[in-house]
Amino acid sequence: MKSGPSTKGEDKAFDRSAASDLWRHTLSQIPTTFGRLVFLSTLRDANTGAYAHYGFAHRVGEEAADAALRQSHRECFAEWLAFGLEDQKADLDLYLSGIDSDKKTIFETWIRTKPYQNLIPAAAIEVERKLYNADLETLLALLTAVHGVSSPDRDA
């Protein structure tokens, strides 16, 4: 029986286990990639960048939880960026279908406040940020046209 501090290999195995646990118990329950981005971004402290999920941290420890949540956020973001616009639109439509609010109100709010920009992981590089924002703005322009939302007066 081995005792003492764990090796890096053992930590890495534990991290994979924590990430696997996170997927099995939480992320797999969210049907859309965009929804997972929303969820994961809400677990990130805006002041420190640390991720926290009480129940998950209770099971795997705070450091492992932070690492697994951070990694899952990056992976989810990469998955979203790998989608073509058609797949992004389908995913976003499915996400929006689960929100019990008027779509016109949602789009008007998104145009004004751009909450989707808060979904970007801190580790994202500038080109990823630009691509993500360009894709979201394209989708938002399409969806606002479909739902009859006019652009706000930028000079007001």
ABEGO torsion letter per residue (X at the ends): XBBEBBBAAAAAAAAAAAAAAAAAAAAAABABAAAAAAAAAAABBAAAGBBBBAAAAAAAEAAAAAAAAAAAAAAAAAAAAABBAAAAAAAAAAAAAABBBBAAAAAAAAAAAGAAAAABBAABBAAAAAAAAAAAAAAAAAAAAAAGBBBBBAAX
